[in-house]
Amino acid sequence: MINSDLLNDRYKRIYSQLQKILNQTENQTARMATVAALLHHKMPRFFWTGFYILNQGNLIVGPYQGPLACQVLEKNKGVCWTALLQRKTLIVPNVHEFPGHIACDSRSNSEMVVPLWNESKEVWGVLDIDSQEFDAFSSVDKENLEEIVTLI
């Protein structure tokens, strides 16, 4: 695990870079694709980095980087649905111990899910990040990723 100060500095650079890039369009899909690509390639421990979007009561895969994703997540099951329903960021140190975990790729060992909010304070999707490392995510990741998703 990278030192907390170094990790925080890396996130601050990513946030600054995204602020400059994302003002080119208001299109959410383009913004999500850019965020997923930048995070995935700047954070070596991120194995799968992407979005699931709430669409007609289903969580459907959005822009992502990494191995093949589940197209539709089983309703009310797994880390993404739990974060969405609880309306809070979840850090799961070991996904194999999470009740109802949905294994889109068995190589994933830890996960972090950050809800996406609209102006009406409704959750409309999630940022989902998986790592092959156990216990890969910390409060530094949580704080910074919650800030980054506000740019979308």
C-alpha positions as CSV (number, residue, x, y, z in Angstrom):
1,M,0.0,0.0,0.0
2,I,1.3,3.4,-0.9
3,N,2.0,6.0,1.8
4,S,-1.2,8.1,2.6
5,D,0.5,11.4,1.9
6,L,1.8,10.2,-1.5
7,L,-1.6,8.7,-2.3
8,N,-3.4,11.9,-1.4
9,D,-0.9,14.0,-3.5
10,R,-1.6,11.6,-6.5
11,Y,-5.3,12.1,-6.1
12,K,-5.0,15.9,-6.0
13,R,-3.0,15.8,-9.2
14,I,-5.7,13.6,-10.8
15,Y,-8.5,15.9,-9.6
16,S,-6.7,18.9,-11.0
17,Q,-6.2,17.2,-14.4
18,L,-9.8,16.1,-14.5
19,Q,-11.0,19.6,-13.7
20,K,-9.2,20.8,-16.8
21,I,-10.3,18.0,-19.1
22,L,-13.9,17.5,-18.1
23,N,-14.9,21.1,-18.8
24,Q,-14.8,20.3,-22.5
25,T,-18.3,18.7,-22.4
26,E,-21.3,18.4,-20.2
27,N,-21.9,14.8,-21.6
28,Q,-22.0,12.5,-18.6
29,T,-20.9,9.4,-20.6
30,A,-17.9,11.2,-21.9
31,R,-17.0,12.4,-18.4
32,M,-17.4,8.9,-16.9
33,A,-15.3,7.4,-19.6
34,T,-12.5,10.0,-19.0
35,V,-12.6,9.5,-15.2
36,A,-12.5,5.7,-15.5
37,A,-9.6,5.8,-18.0
38,L,-7.5,8.3,-16.0
39,L,-8.1,6.6,-12.6
40,H,-7.5,3.1,-14.1
41,H,-4.2,4.0,-15.7
42,K,-2.9,6.3,-12.8
43,M,-3.7,3.9,-10.0
44,P,-1.8,0.6,-10.4
45,R,-3.8,-1.3,-7.8
46,F,-7.1,-0.6,-9.7
47,F,-8.0,-3.9,-11.5
48,W,-11.4,-2.8,-12.7
49,T,-12.5,0.8,-12.7
50,G,-15.9,1.9,-14.0
51,F,-19.5,2.9,-13.5
52,Y,-22.9,1.3,-13.1
53,I,-25.8,3.4,-13.9
54,L,-29.4,3.1,-12.6
55,N,-31.7,2.6,-15.5
56,Q,-35.3,1.6,-15.1
57,G,-34.6,0.0,-11.8
58,N,-31.5,-1.9,-13.0
59,L,-27.8,-1.3,-12.5
60,I,-26.4,-1.4,-16.0
61,V,-22.6,-1.2,-16.8
62,G,-21.4,2.1,-18.0
63,P,-18.0,3.3,-19.2
64,Y,-15.2,1.2,-17.6
65,Q,-11.6,0.0,-17.9
66,G,-10.4,-3.5,-17.1
67,P,-11.6,-7.0,-17.8
68,L,-15.1,-7.9,-19.0
69,A,-17.8,-6.6,-16.7
70,C,-21.2,-7.9,-15.7
71,Q,-23.7,-6.1,-18.0
72,V,-26.6,-6.0,-15.4
73,L,-26.1,-6.5,-11.7
74,E,-28.5,-8.8,-9.9
75,K,-31.0,-6.5,-8.2
76,N,-30.5,-5.7,-4.5
77,K,-27.4,-7.9,-4.3
78,G,-23.7,-7.2,-4.1
79,V,-21.5,-4.2,-3.1
80,C,-22.8,-1.8,-5.8
81,W,-26.5,-2.3,-4.9
82,T,-25.7,-2.1,-1.2
83,A,-23.8,1.2,-1.6
84,L,-26.7,2.5,-3.8
85,L,-29.4,1.5,-1.4
86,Q,-27.5,2.7,1.7
87,R,-26.6,5.9,-0.1
88,K,-23.0,5.8,1.1
89,T,-19.5,4.8,0.0
90,L,-18.5,1.2,0.8
91,I,-15.0,-0.2,1.2
92,V,-14.9,-4.0,1.2
93,P,-11.5,-5.3,2.2
94,N,-12.3,-8.9,1.2
95,V,-15.2,-9.3,-1.3
96,H,-15.2,-13.1,-0.7
97,E,-16.6,-12.4,2.8
98,F,-19.3,-9.9,1.6
99,P,-22.8,-11.4,1.8
100,G,-24.2,-11.6,-1.7
101,H,-21.1,-10.5,-3.5
102,I,-21.4,-10.6,-7.3
103,A,-18.2,-12.0,-8.8
104,C,-17.9,-10.6,-12.3
105,D,-14.2,-11.6,-12.2
106,S,-12.9,-14.1,-9.6
107,R,-9.5,-12.3,-9.6
108,S,-11.1,-9.3,-7.7
109,N,-10.4,-9.4,-3.9
110,S,-11.4,-6.0,-2.6
111,E,-13.8,-3.4,-3.8
112,M,-14.8,0.2,-3.2
113,V,-18.1,1.7,-4.5
114,V,-18.9,5.5,-4.5
115,P,-22.5,6.6,-5.2
116,L,-23.1,9.3,-7.8
117,W,-25.6,12.1,-6.9
118,N,-27.6,14.5,-9.0
119,E,-28.6,18.0,-8.0
120,S,-31.8,16.7,-6.4
121,K,-29.7,14.5,-4.1
122,E,-30.8,11.3,-5.8
123,V,-28.4,8.5,-6.4
124,W,-28.2,7.7,-10.2
125,G,-25.3,5.3,-10.3
126,V,-22.0,4.3,-8.7
127,L,-18.3,4.4,-9.3
128,D,-17.1,0.8,-8.8
129,I,-13.4,0.0,-8.3
130,D,-12.0,-3.5,-7.8
131,S,-8.5,-4.6,-6.8
132,Q,-6.7,-7.9,-7.0
133,E,-5.1,-6.9,-3.6
134,F,-6.9,-7.6,-0.4
135,D,-7.6,-4.5,1.7
136,A,-6.6,-2.2,-1.1
137,F,-8.7,0.9,-0.2
138,S,-8.5,3.4,2.6
139,S,-10.2,6.6,3.8
140,V,-7.8,8.5,1.6
141,D,-9.3,6.7,-1.4
142,K,-12.8,7.3,-0.1
143,E,-12.4,11.0,0.5
144,N,-10.7,11.7,-2.8
145,L,-12.9,9.5,-5.0
146,E,-16.0,11.1,-3.4
147,E,-14.6,14.5,-4.5
148,I,-13.7,13.3,-8.0
149,V,-17.2,11.9,-8.8
150,T,-18.6,15.4,-8.2
151,L,-16.9,16.5,-11.4
152,I,-19.1,14.2,-13.5
